[in-house]
Amino acid sequence: MKPMHKLGTPVPTHKAYVVRNYKDVSLEQRARALKETEYNMFSFPADLLNLDYLSDSGSTSMTDLQWSALIHGDESYGRNKGYYVLLDAFRDVFERGDNPKKAINLVLSGEDDVEKLMKELYLTSFEGGFINGGVHQLARPNTFICPQGRAAEHLLFSTLAEVLFEIDPNKKYCIPNNGHFDTTGANIRAVNIEPVNLFDKSIVLNHFPHEDMDKRNPFKGDMDVEGLEKLIQTRGVDSIPLILLTITNNSVAGQPVSMANIKAVHKVADKYEIPFFFDACRFAENAYFIKEFEEGYQDKSVRAIIQEMFSHVDGFTISLKKDGLANMGGLLAIRDKGVFSTKYSINGTQIGTRLKEKQIVTLGNDSYGALSGRDIMALAVGLHEVVKEPYLRSRITQTRYLAKKLAENNVPVVLPAGGHAVYIDMDRFLEGTCMKTEDFGGVGFSIELVKHYGIRSCELGPFAFEWDQRTEEQRKGILNLVRFAIPRNAYSLSDMDYTVAAVTELYKNKDQIPRVRISRGAELSLRHFQTGLVPEYK
Ligand SMILES: *Cc1c(COP(=O)(O)O)cnc(C)c1O
């Protein structure tokens, strides 16, 4: 008999006790709604869909433990009790490895020993890591709760830019990344710093046999470390205020980053004394890939791997709408007394104090950062849910399943599958049709998929990345992809099968995919969120 995990189909890991039924929407009704919403995927009413792969952000189904924690939400303005358990959940997950304290249980169990609560929760102090506690968080603020990832990015980059301007008002800066996410790049550009991508397009699209997906992984999300050295040499150490590494690399087909790469980037950052940060959105999924495929990590727990990953960085921004397993939340954390704090605490003001002041005027008091007390409780529990290995196994396996089934039907997908999404390579998909890049075939594909099958995907190619507005040189860095981002814990394998059947059918009828013209707002920034479109049927 085959061992259980070798059956070729994933072991079940959860069941659903709440059901949301879909509406019975006809093709004609969806066609009408598409027209009325200018064929823009972001504007189409979600309630008219069967499956929604637009984003895995905030679209998570929470667990029963999270839902039951909501009732413990404390909406006090100053130091709500969730603040303490959330900060300690951050310490548990990012710093304590195999020895989490799970202080949240004190609240969930209704502990009423006041001395114990004061000693273990409300008056404990911590320092030296990402999450100062007690008096140290007051004296040296380093943990900034935010409503989502982009708010954390804005807080970090706008404050950093102010400090850089005080150091030298005329200098030009750049921030390298293995792949800037769209809002990350836009937040950096907004403060006149240049975002630089250090990934190799050809590596991403390299052939990889789908039969090998359970056996090995080339960690295509890695940063080009030689390119990083070269950038530092040519631009000069002083023009690089920060190095970012995105785990997993969302802009590069959701591919994971290896521990070896994290270490190598850390070494370079250390050598030049440049602060090194994660864009940590999918830290748990990334850790699972390391456990599954990187030599020497098979026997380590996901918690221990996460601890090791974060031991290499000086700070991080994170959207907790992704791996936080919650519907809302974000965080900026910087290492107490680390390179970043030391380097950018200038003219008598700590960088942490500047960050906290900006957080207060934009997001609110540091103990809630624009989240409700309920959100905070859901997050604190979610952080412990997301590091559970059976959950991560089912998450990664489901994504892989979708990619494998599509590949078996010869639909060209980027392989191996990343953690959170499957990406179709549209250039190969449309081979044999007379579709040109400027016809936005990926958009035409997404429109047809909604119309015929009620499935929403997202073009991340020439349309989203503004191909027609770019120079020849810039166009080289644009991949032609359509992304299917899978919401966490929401969909079943039969949903994947429906998706495979629908996409395969469209693949067979690719001649009928319409060209798409931009009817309004071609020149708008982040235009995929706002332009109007018109499909042109033959
Ligand atoms: C989603 C995402 C962000 C931004 O987070 P939001 O919560 O959507 O604001 C930043 N970086 C990466 C890699 C992301 O996937």
Ligand as a Chemical Component Dictionary entry (heavy atoms), coordinates in Angstrom:
data_LIG
# 
_chem_comp.id                   LIG 
_chem_comp.type                 NON-POLYMER 
_chem_comp.pdbx_formal_charge   0 
_chem_comp.three_letter_code    LIG 
# 
loop_
_chem_comp_atom.comp_id 
_chem_comp_atom.atom_id 
_chem_comp_atom.alt_atom_id 
_chem_comp_atom.type_symbol 
_chem_comp_atom.charge 
_chem_comp_atom.model_Cartn_x 
_chem_comp_atom.model_Cartn_y 
_chem_comp_atom.model_Cartn_z 
_chem_comp_atom.pdbx_ordinal 
LIG C1 C1 C 0 -0.252 42.563 -1.174 1  
LIG C2 C2 C 0 1.158  42.907 -1.160 2  
LIG C3 C3 C 0 1.595  44.150 -0.658 3  
LIG C4 C4 C 0 0.632  45.234 -0.220 4  
LIG O1 O1 O 0 -0.193 44.821 0.799  5  
LIG P1 P1 P 0 -1.716 45.324 0.943  6  
LIG O2 O2 O 0 -2.161 44.733 2.235  7  
LIG O3 O3 O 0 -2.472 44.829 -0.239 8  
LIG O4 O4 O 0 -1.679 46.808 1.007  9  
LIG C5 C5 C 0 2.955  44.375 -0.633 10 
LIG N1 N1 N 0 3.832  43.467 -1.082 11 
LIG C6 C6 C 0 3.454  42.279 -1.566 12 
LIG C7 C7 C 0 4.479  41.296 -2.035 13 
LIG C8 C8 C 0 2.106  41.954 -1.630 14 
LIG O5 O5 O 0 1.732  40.763 -2.128 15 
# 
loop_
_chem_comp_bond.comp_id 
_chem_comp_bond.atom_id_1 
_chem_comp_bond.atom_id_2 
_chem_comp_bond.value_order 
_chem_comp_bond.pdbx_ordinal 
LIG C1 C2 SING 1  
LIG C2 C3 SING 2  
LIG C2 C8 DOUB 3  
LIG C3 C4 SING 4  
LIG C3 C5 DOUB 5  
LIG C4 O1 SING 6  
LIG O1 P1 SING 7  
LIG P1 O2 DOUB 8  
LIG P1 O3 SING 9  
LIG P1 O4 SING 10 
LIG C5 N1 SING 11 
LIG N1 C6 DOUB 12 
LIG C6 C7 SING 13 
LIG C6 C8 SING 14 
LIG C8 O5 SING 15 
# 
